[in-house]
Amino acid sequence: MGVDAKIHDARVDDELMGKATDKTTMETLDTRGFLLQSHTSAMTDFWDQQSILDVHYPEMQRFSEKLTGCNRTAVAAHALRGGVTAMGRPAAYFVHNDFSDRLKPLYQELIAAGEKNVITDPVDEGGMGLTSDEFNRGRLAVMNYWRPMQREPLQRNHMAIIDSTSMQGDDIVQFPHYMSQNKAFGSFSKHFRIPTNPHVNVGNRPNPNHKWFYFPGMTCDEVMAFKNYDSEEKQPGNGIGMHTSFDDPNTPESAPMRESIEIRVVCFWFADAEK
Protein backbone atom coordinates (compact mmCIF):
# COMPACT_ATOMS: atom_id res chain seq x y z
CA MET A 1 0.00 0.00 0.00
CA GLY A 2 1.32 3.42 -0.92
CA VAL A 3 2.01 6.20 1.56
CA ASP A 4 1.32 9.88 0.96
CA ALA A 5 4.33 12.15 1.39
CA LYS A 6 5.20 15.77 0.70
CA ILE A 7 7.80 15.98 -2.06
CA HIS A 8 9.59 19.30 -2.51
CA ASP A 9 10.50 20.96 -5.81
CA ALA A 10 14.31 20.77 -5.90
CA ARG A 11 14.52 23.26 -8.76
CA VAL A 12 14.10 26.13 -6.31
CA ASP A 13 17.10 24.92 -4.26
CA ASP A 14 20.32 26.41 -5.68
CA GLU A 15 22.52 23.82 -4.01
CA LEU A 16 20.57 20.89 -5.48
CA MET A 17 20.67 22.62 -8.87
CA GLY A 18 24.46 22.80 -8.66
CA LYS A 19 24.40 26.59 -8.43
CA ALA A 20 25.57 27.12 -4.85
CA THR A 21 28.44 29.59 -4.60
CA ASP A 22 29.74 28.31 -1.26
CA LYS A 23 29.87 24.57 -2.03
CA THR A 24 31.32 22.35 -4.72
CA THR A 25 29.11 19.73 -6.35
CA MET A 26 31.01 17.01 -4.49
CA GLU A 27 30.38 18.74 -1.16
CA THR A 28 26.66 18.65 -1.96
CA LEU A 29 26.86 14.97 -2.89
CA ASP A 30 28.79 14.20 0.31
CA THR A 31 26.14 15.82 2.50
CA ARG A 32 22.73 15.81 0.81
CA GLY A 33 23.56 13.03 -1.64
CA PHE A 34 22.13 14.24 -4.95
CA LEU A 35 21.82 17.12 -7.41
CA LEU A 36 20.76 17.93 -10.95
CA GLN A 37 23.24 18.51 -13.76
CA SER A 38 22.88 19.54 -17.39
CA HIS A 39 24.32 16.90 -19.71
CA THR A 40 23.62 16.57 -23.42
CA SER A 41 24.42 13.04 -24.47
CA ALA A 42 25.78 12.10 -27.88
CA MET A 43 23.22 9.27 -27.88
CA THR A 44 20.54 9.51 -30.58
CA ASP A 45 18.61 6.41 -29.51
CA PHE A 46 18.74 5.22 -25.92
CA TRP A 47 17.07 1.95 -26.90
CA ASP A 48 20.16 1.05 -28.95
CA GLN A 49 22.02 -1.16 -26.50
CA GLN A 50 25.28 -1.29 -28.45
CA SER A 51 25.40 2.51 -28.63
CA ILE A 52 24.89 2.65 -24.87
CA LEU A 53 27.99 0.51 -24.41
CA ASP A 54 30.07 2.29 -27.05
CA VAL A 55 28.93 5.89 -26.55
CA HIS A 56 27.08 6.38 -23.28
CA TYR A 57 29.41 4.41 -21.03
CA PRO A 58 32.54 6.41 -21.96
CA GLU A 59 30.76 9.77 -21.82
CA MET A 60 29.36 9.06 -18.36
CA GLN A 61 32.80 7.99 -17.16
CA ARG A 62 34.19 11.33 -18.31
CA PHE A 63 31.24 13.12 -16.71
CA SER A 64 31.82 11.29 -13.42
CA GLU A 65 35.48 12.21 -13.32
CA LYS A 66 34.63 15.88 -13.83
CA LEU A 67 31.73 15.89 -11.35
CA THR A 68 33.43 14.05 -8.49
CA GLY A 69 37.13 14.71 -9.08
CA CYS A 70 37.84 10.97 -8.72
CA ASN A 71 40.97 9.38 -10.16
CA ARG A 72 39.48 6.40 -11.95
CA THR A 73 36.07 5.17 -13.11
CA ALA A 74 34.35 2.11 -14.56
CA VAL A 75 30.75 1.59 -15.59
CA ALA A 76 29.09 -1.16 -13.61
CA ALA A 77 25.71 -1.49 -15.31
CA HIS A 78 22.72 0.30 -16.77
CA ALA A 79 18.97 -0.21 -16.83
CA LEU A 80 16.18 0.93 -19.14
CA ARG A 81 12.68 1.49 -17.80
CA GLY A 82 9.36 1.94 -19.55
CA GLY A 83 8.76 1.56 -23.26
CA VAL A 84 7.08 -1.27 -25.14
CA THR A 85 10.04 -3.62 -25.62
CA ALA A 86 11.25 -6.43 -23.38
CA MET A 87 14.31 -4.32 -22.53
CA GLY A 88 12.29 -1.79 -20.55
CA ARG A 89 11.55 -2.65 -16.93
CA PRO A 90 8.75 -1.17 -14.77
CA ALA A 91 9.45 1.76 -12.47
CA ALA A 92 10.57 0.77 -8.94
CA TYR A 93 7.93 1.84 -6.40
CA PHE A 94 9.67 1.16 -3.10
CA VAL A 95 11.96 3.30 -0.97
CA HIS A 96 15.46 1.88 -1.22
CA ASN A 97 19.15 2.35 -1.80
CA ASP A 98 20.97 -0.16 -3.96
CA PHE A 99 23.92 -0.99 -1.68
CA SER A 100 24.76 -1.20 1.98
CA ASP A 101 28.06 -0.32 3.66
CA ARG A 102 29.31 -3.85 2.92
CA LEU A 103 30.12 -3.24 -0.75
CA LYS A 104 33.84 -2.50 -0.40
CA PRO A 105 34.42 -5.37 2.07
CA LEU A 106 32.67 -7.71 -0.38
CA TYR A 107 35.00 -6.65 -3.16
CA GLN A 108 37.96 -7.18 -0.86
CA GLU A 109 36.72 -10.74 -0.29
CA LEU A 110 36.39 -11.33 -4.06
CA ILE A 111 39.88 -9.96 -4.70
CA ALA A 112 41.36 -12.14 -1.94
CA ALA A 113 39.65 -15.17 -3.47
CA GLY A 114 41.12 -14.37 -6.89
CA GLU A 115 37.73 -13.87 -8.54
CA LYS A 116 37.31 -11.50 -11.47
CA ASN A 117 35.66 -8.19 -10.62
CA VAL A 118 35.37 -4.60 -11.79
CA ILE A 119 38.02 -3.42 -9.32
CA THR A 120 40.99 -5.48 -10.53
CA ASP A 121 39.90 -6.17 -14.13
CA PRO A 122 42.16 -4.37 -16.64
CA VAL A 123 41.01 -0.97 -17.85
CA ASP A 124 40.80 -2.21 -21.46
CA GLU A 125 38.33 -4.86 -20.27
CA GLY A 126 36.07 -2.34 -18.57
CA GLY A 127 37.59 -2.56 -15.09
CA MET A 128 39.62 -0.16 -12.95
CA GLY A 129 42.91 -2.04 -13.08
CA LEU A 130 43.63 -1.53 -9.37
CA THR A 131 45.90 -3.62 -7.20
CA SER A 132 44.57 -5.02 -3.96
CA ASP A 133 46.74 -2.62 -1.96
CA GLU A 134 45.57 0.42 -3.95
CA PHE A 135 41.96 -0.61 -3.47
CA ASN A 136 42.29 -1.26 0.24
CA ARG A 137 43.78 2.18 0.89
CA GLY A 138 41.58 4.25 -1.43
CA ARG A 139 38.01 5.54 -1.46
CA LEU A 140 35.24 3.78 -3.42
CA ALA A 141 31.90 5.30 -4.42
CA VAL A 142 29.10 4.29 -6.78
CA MET A 143 27.31 7.10 -8.60
CA ASN A 144 23.90 6.63 -10.21
CA TYR A 145 22.80 8.86 -13.09
CA TRP A 146 19.10 8.90 -13.88
CA ARG A 147 17.51 10.65 -16.86
CA PRO A 148 14.31 10.50 -18.90
CA MET A 149 14.82 9.43 -22.49
CA GLN A 150 12.15 11.78 -23.86
CA ARG A 151 12.97 15.28 -25.10
CA GLU A 152 9.69 16.71 -23.85
CA PRO A 153 9.51 17.53 -20.10
CA LEU A 154 8.70 14.48 -18.00
CA GLN A 155 5.22 14.45 -16.46
CA ARG A 156 4.78 10.90 -15.13
CA ASN A 157 6.64 8.65 -12.63
CA HIS A 158 9.36 11.04 -11.51
CA MET A 159 12.21 9.90 -9.28
CA ALA A 160 12.19 11.17 -5.68
CA ILE A 161 15.10 11.14 -3.23
CA ILE A 162 15.35 11.72 0.52
CA ASP A 163 17.82 14.43 1.50
CA SER A 164 20.31 12.34 3.49
CA THR A 165 20.73 15.12 6.06
CA SER A 166 17.13 14.43 7.13
CA MET A 167 17.84 10.74 7.87
CA GLN A 168 19.16 8.86 10.89
CA GLY A 169 20.91 5.50 10.96
CA ASP A 170 17.96 3.78 12.63
CA ASP A 171 15.72 4.78 9.71
CA ILE A 172 17.44 2.07 7.68
CA VAL A 173 16.72 -1.65 7.49
CA GLN A 174 18.53 -4.10 5.21
CA PHE A 175 17.65 -7.11 3.10
CA PRO A 176 19.61 -9.29 0.64
CA HIS A 177 18.94 -8.60 -3.02
CA TYR A 178 20.21 -11.23 -5.43
CA MET A 179 21.68 -10.02 -8.71
CA SER A 180 20.34 -13.06 -10.58
CA GLN A 181 16.84 -11.82 -9.77
CA ASN A 182 17.64 -8.20 -10.65
CA LYS A 183 16.42 -8.29 -14.25
CA ALA A 184 16.64 -4.53 -14.65
CA PHE A 185 20.42 -4.51 -14.24
CA GLY A 186 21.20 -8.19 -14.72
CA SER A 187 21.67 -8.22 -18.50
CA PHE A 188 24.31 -5.51 -18.46
CA SER A 189 26.01 -5.97 -15.10
CA LYS A 190 28.87 -8.04 -16.54
CA HIS A 191 31.53 -5.75 -15.10
CA PHE A 192 30.07 -5.74 -11.59
CA ARG A 193 30.44 -9.47 -10.91
CA ILE A 194 29.04 -9.65 -7.42
CA PRO A 195 26.53 -12.38 -6.49
CA THR A 196 24.33 -10.05 -4.42
CA ASN A 197 23.73 -6.41 -3.84
CA PRO A 198 24.98 -6.63 -0.25
CA HIS A 199 21.85 -5.90 1.73
CA VAL A 200 19.97 -3.19 -0.12
CA ASN A 201 18.82 -0.54 2.35
CA VAL A 202 15.21 0.57 2.65
CA GLY A 203 13.44 3.26 4.61
CA ASN A 204 12.30 1.58 7.83
CA ARG A 205 9.00 3.44 8.16
CA PRO A 206 7.39 6.72 7.08
CA ASN A 207 9.15 9.47 9.00
CA PRO A 208 7.90 13.07 9.09
CA ASN A 209 11.52 14.23 9.45
CA HIS A 210 12.46 12.87 6.02
CA LYS A 211 12.64 15.60 3.42
CA TRP A 212 11.83 14.35 -0.08
CA PHE A 213 12.80 16.13 -3.31
CA TYR A 214 12.29 15.72 -7.05
CA PHE A 215 13.14 17.71 -10.17
CA PRO A 216 9.91 18.33 -12.10
CA GLY A 217 9.91 18.47 -15.87
CA MET A 218 13.25 16.75 -16.47
CA THR A 219 14.34 16.15 -20.06
CA CYS A 220 16.94 13.89 -21.64
CA ASP A 221 19.46 16.75 -21.47
CA GLU A 222 19.46 16.59 -17.66
CA VAL A 223 20.70 13.95 -15.24
CA MET A 224 19.90 13.44 -11.59
CA ALA A 225 23.19 12.41 -10.00
CA PHE A 226 23.05 10.59 -6.67
CA LYS A 227 25.30 8.37 -4.61
CA ASN A 228 24.50 4.69 -4.16
CA TYR A 229 27.55 3.89 -2.07
CA ASP A 230 30.55 5.64 -0.49
CA SER A 231 33.23 3.96 1.60
CA GLU A 232 34.20 7.31 3.16
CA GLU A 233 31.65 7.00 5.97
CA LYS A 234 28.65 4.93 7.07
CA GLN A 235 25.18 5.61 5.70
CA PRO A 236 23.45 8.02 5.84
CA GLY A 237 26.35 10.21 6.99
CA ASN A 238 28.13 9.76 3.66
CA GLY A 239 25.36 11.37 1.64
CA ILE A 240 23.37 8.20 0.96
CA GLY A 241 19.63 8.81 1.09
CA MET A 242 16.89 6.64 -0.37
CA HIS A 243 15.06 6.85 -3.69
CA THR A 244 11.87 5.67 -5.36
CA SER A 245 9.58 6.38 -8.25
CA PHE A 246 6.25 7.94 -7.26
CA ASP A 247 2.82 8.79 -8.61
CA ASP A 248 2.03 12.50 -8.63
CA PRO A 249 -1.74 12.96 -8.12
CA ASN A 250 -1.53 16.04 -10.38
CA THR A 251 -0.24 14.04 -13.36
CA PRO A 252 -2.46 14.66 -16.44
CA GLU A 253 -4.20 11.53 -17.67
CA SER A 254 -2.78 12.22 -21.13
CA ALA A 255 0.83 12.23 -19.88
CA PRO A 256 2.93 9.65 -21.76
CA MET A 257 4.59 6.72 -20.03
CA ARG A 258 7.98 7.55 -18.56
CA GLU A 259 10.98 6.11 -20.39
CA SER A 260 14.26 6.41 -18.50
CA ILE A 261 17.81 5.18 -18.34
CA GLU A 262 19.96 4.88 -15.24
CA ILE A 263 23.63 4.08 -15.25
CA ARG A 264 25.93 3.12 -12.38
CA VAL A 265 29.51 4.37 -12.43
CA VAL A 266 32.08 3.11 -9.94
CA CYS A 267 34.44 5.91 -8.82
CA PHE A 268 37.77 5.56 -7.06
CA TRP A 269 40.18 7.96 -5.36
CA PHE A 270 43.77 6.87 -4.67
CA ALA A 271 44.97 7.33 -1.11
CA ASP A 272 48.17 8.85 -2.53
CA ALA A 273 47.15 12.26 -3.87
CA GLU A 274 50.10 12.29 -6.28
CA LYS A 275 48.44 9.54 -8.29
C-alpha positions as CSV (number, residue, x, y, z in Angstrom):
1,M,0.0,0.0,0.0
2,G,1.3,3.4,-0.9
3,V,2.0,6.2,1.6
4,D,1.3,9.9,1.0
5,A,4.3,12.2,1.4
6,K,5.2,15.8,0.7
7,I,7.8,16.0,-2.1
8,H,9.6,19.3,-2.5
9,D,10.5,21.0,-5.8
10,A,14.3,20.8,-5.9
11,R,14.5,23.3,-8.8
12,V,14.1,26.1,-6.3
13,D,17.1,24.9,-4.3
14,D,20.3,26.4,-5.7
15,E,22.5,23.8,-4.0
16,L,20.6,20.9,-5.5
17,M,20.7,22.6,-8.9
18,G,24.5,22.8,-8.7
19,K,24.4,26.6,-8.4
20,A,25.6,27.1,-4.8
21,T,28.4,29.6,-4.6
22,D,29.7,28.3,-1.3
23,K,29.9,24.6,-2.0
24,T,31.3,22.4,-4.7
25,T,29.1,19.7,-6.4
26,M,31.0,17.0,-4.5
27,E,30.4,18.7,-1.2
28,T,26.7,18.6,-2.0
29,L,26.9,15.0,-2.9
30,D,28.8,14.2,0.3
31,T,26.1,15.8,2.5
32,R,22.7,15.8,0.8
33,G,23.6,13.0,-1.6
34,F,22.1,14.2,-5.0
35,L,21.8,17.1,-7.4
36,L,20.8,17.9,-11.0
37,Q,23.2,18.5,-13.8
38,S,22.9,19.5,-17.4
39,H,24.3,16.9,-19.7
40,T,23.6,16.6,-23.4
41,S,24.4,13.0,-24.5
42,A,25.8,12.1,-27.9
43,M,23.2,9.3,-27.9
44,T,20.5,9.5,-30.6
45,D,18.6,6.4,-29.5
46,F,18.7,5.2,-25.9
47,W,17.1,2.0,-26.9
48,D,20.2,1.0,-28.9
49,Q,22.0,-1.2,-26.5
50,Q,25.3,-1.3,-28.4
51,S,25.4,2.5,-28.6
52,I,24.9,2.7,-24.9
53,L,28.0,0.5,-24.4
54,D,30.1,2.3,-27.1
55,V,28.9,5.9,-26.5
56,H,27.1,6.4,-23.3
57,Y,29.4,4.4,-21.0
58,P,32.5,6.4,-22.0
59,E,30.8,9.8,-21.8
60,M,29.4,9.1,-18.4
61,Q,32.8,8.0,-17.2
62,R,34.2,11.3,-18.3
63,F,31.2,13.1,-16.7
64,S,31.8,11.3,-13.4
65,E,35.5,12.2,-13.3
66,K,34.6,15.9,-13.8
67,L,31.7,15.9,-11.4
68,T,33.4,14.0,-8.5
69,G,37.1,14.7,-9.1
70,C,37.8,11.0,-8.7
71,N,41.0,9.4,-10.2
72,R,39.5,6.4,-11.9
73,T,36.1,5.2,-13.1
74,A,34.4,2.1,-14.6
75,V,30.7,1.6,-15.6
76,A,29.1,-1.2,-13.6
77,A,25.7,-1.5,-15.3
78,H,22.7,0.3,-16.8
79,A,19.0,-0.2,-16.8
80,L,16.2,0.9,-19.1
81,R,12.7,1.5,-17.8
82,G,9.4,1.9,-19.6
83,G,8.8,1.6,-23.3
84,V,7.1,-1.3,-25.1
85,T,10.0,-3.6,-25.6
86,A,11.2,-6.4,-23.4
87,M,14.3,-4.3,-22.5
88,G,12.3,-1.8,-20.6
89,R,11.5,-2.6,-16.9
90,P,8.8,-1.2,-14.8
91,A,9.4,1.8,-12.5
92,A,10.6,0.8,-8.9
93,Y,7.9,1.8,-6.4
94,F,9.7,1.2,-3.1
95,V,12.0,3.3,-1.0
96,H,15.5,1.9,-1.2
97,N,19.2,2.4,-1.8
98,D,21.0,-0.2,-4.0
99,F,23.9,-1.0,-1.7
100,S,24.8,-1.2,2.0
101,D,28.1,-0.3,3.7
102,R,29.3,-3.8,2.9
103,L,30.1,-3.2,-0.7
104,K,33.8,-2.5,-0.4
105,P,34.4,-5.4,2.1
106,L,32.7,-7.7,-0.4
107,Y,35.0,-6.6,-3.2
108,Q,38.0,-7.2,-0.9
109,E,36.7,-10.7,-0.3
110,L,36.4,-11.3,-4.1
111,I,39.9,-10.0,-4.7
112,A,41.4,-12.1,-1.9
113,A,39.7,-15.2,-3.5
114,G,41.1,-14.4,-6.9
115,E,37.7,-13.9,-8.5
116,K,37.3,-11.5,-11.5
117,N,35.7,-8.2,-10.6
118,V,35.4,-4.6,-11.8
119,I,38.0,-3.4,-9.3
120,T,41.0,-5.5,-10.5
121,D,39.9,-6.2,-14.1
122,P,42.2,-4.4,-16.6
123,V,41.0,-1.0,-17.9
124,D,40.8,-2.2,-21.5
125,E,38.3,-4.9,-20.3
126,G,36.1,-2.3,-18.6
127,G,37.6,-2.6,-15.1
128,M,39.6,-0.2,-13.0
129,G,42.9,-2.0,-13.1
130,L,43.6,-1.5,-9.4
131,T,45.9,-3.6,-7.2
132,S,44.6,-5.0,-4.0
133,D,46.7,-2.6,-2.0
134,E,45.6,0.4,-4.0
135,F,42.0,-0.6,-3.5
136,N,42.3,-1.3,0.2
137,R,43.8,2.2,0.9
138,G,41.6,4.2,-1.4
139,R,38.0,5.5,-1.5
140,L,35.2,3.8,-3.4
141,A,31.9,5.3,-4.4
142,V,29.1,4.3,-6.8
143,M,27.3,7.1,-8.6
144,N,23.9,6.6,-10.2
145,Y,22.8,8.9,-13.1
146,W,19.1,8.9,-13.9
147,R,17.5,10.6,-16.9
148,P,14.3,10.5,-18.9
149,M,14.8,9.4,-22.5
150,Q,12.2,11.8,-23.9
151,R,13.0,15.3,-25.1
152,E,9.7,16.7,-23.9
153,P,9.5,17.5,-20.1
154,L,8.7,14.5,-18.0
155,Q,5.2,14.5,-16.5
156,R,4.8,10.9,-15.1
157,N,6.6,8.7,-12.6
158,H,9.4,11.0,-11.5
159,M,12.2,9.9,-9.3
160,A,12.2,11.2,-5.7
161,I,15.1,11.1,-3.2
162,I,15.3,11.7,0.5
163,D,17.8,14.4,1.5
164,S,20.3,12.3,3.5
165,T,20.7,15.1,6.1
166,S,17.1,14.4,7.1
167,M,17.8,10.7,7.9
168,Q,19.2,8.9,10.9
169,G,20.9,5.5,11.0
170,D,18.0,3.8,12.6
171,D,15.7,4.8,9.7
172,I,17.4,2.1,7.7
173,V,16.7,-1.6,7.5
174,Q,18.5,-4.1,5.2
175,F,17.7,-7.1,3.1
176,P,19.6,-9.3,0.6
177,H,18.9,-8.6,-3.0
178,Y,20.2,-11.2,-5.4
179,M,21.7,-10.0,-8.7
180,S,20.3,-13.1,-10.6
181,Q,16.8,-11.8,-9.8
182,N,17.6,-8.2,-10.7
183,K,16.4,-8.3,-14.3
184,A,16.6,-4.5,-14.6
185,F,20.4,-4.5,-14.2
186,G,21.2,-8.2,-14.7
187,S,21.7,-8.2,-18.5
188,F,24.3,-5.5,-18.5
189,S,26.0,-6.0,-15.1
190,K,28.9,-8.0,-16.5
191,H,31.5,-5.8,-15.1
192,F,30.1,-5.7,-11.6
193,R,30.4,-9.5,-10.9
194,I,29.0,-9.7,-7.4
195,P,26.5,-12.4,-6.5
196,T,24.3,-10.1,-4.4
197,N,23.7,-6.4,-3.8
198,P,25.0,-6.6,-0.2
199,H,21.9,-5.9,1.7
200,V,20.0,-3.2,-0.1
201,N,18.8,-0.5,2.3
202,V,15.2,0.6,2.6
203,G,13.4,3.3,4.6
204,N,12.3,1.6,7.8
205,R,9.0,3.4,8.2
206,P,7.4,6.7,7.1
207,N,9.1,9.5,9.0
208,P,7.9,13.1,9.1
209,N,11.5,14.2,9.4
210,H,12.5,12.9,6.0
211,K,12.6,15.6,3.4
212,W,11.8,14.3,-0.1
213,F,12.8,16.1,-3.3
214,Y,12.3,15.7,-7.1
215,F,13.1,17.7,-10.2
216,P,9.9,18.3,-12.1
217,G,9.9,18.5,-15.9
218,M,13.2,16.7,-16.5
219,T,14.3,16.2,-20.1
220,C,16.9,13.9,-21.6
221,D,19.5,16.8,-21.5
222,E,19.5,16.6,-17.7
223,V,20.7,13.9,-15.2
224,M,19.9,13.4,-11.6
225,A,23.2,12.4,-10.0
226,F,23.1,10.6,-6.7
227,K,25.3,8.4,-4.6
228,N,24.5,4.7,-4.2
229,Y,27.6,3.9,-2.1
230,D,30.6,5.6,-0.5
231,S,33.2,4.0,1.6
232,E,34.2,7.3,3.2
233,E,31.6,7.0,6.0
234,K,28.7,4.9,7.1
235,Q,25.2,5.6,5.7
236,P,23.5,8.0,5.8
237,G,26.3,10.2,7.0
238,N,28.1,9.8,3.7
239,G,25.4,11.4,1.6
240,I,23.4,8.2,1.0
241,G,19.6,8.8,1.1
242,M,16.9,6.6,-0.4
243,H,15.1,6.8,-3.7
244,T,11.9,5.7,-5.4
245,S,9.6,6.4,-8.2
246,F,6.3,7.9,-7.3
247,D,2.8,8.8,-8.6
248,D,2.0,12.5,-8.6
249,P,-1.7,13.0,-8.1
250,N,-1.5,16.0,-10.4
251,T,-0.2,14.0,-13.4
252,P,-2.5,14.7,-16.4
253,E,-4.2,11.5,-17.7
254,S,-2.8,12.2,-21.1
255,A,0.8,12.2,-19.9
256,P,2.9,9.6,-21.8
257,M,4.6,6.7,-20.0
258,R,8.0,7.5,-18.6
259,E,11.0,6.1,-20.4
260,S,14.3,6.4,-18.5
261,I,17.8,5.2,-18.3
262,E,20.0,4.9,-15.2
263,I,23.6,4.1,-15.3
264,R,25.9,3.1,-12.4
265,V,29.5,4.4,-12.4
266,V,32.1,3.1,-9.9
267,C,34.4,5.9,-8.8
268,F,37.8,5.6,-7.1
269,W,40.2,8.0,-5.4
270,F,43.8,6.9,-4.7
271,A,45.0,7.3,-1.1
272,D,48.2,8.8,-2.5
273,A,47.2,12.3,-3.9
274,E,50.1,12.3,-6.3
275,K,48.4,9.5,-8.3
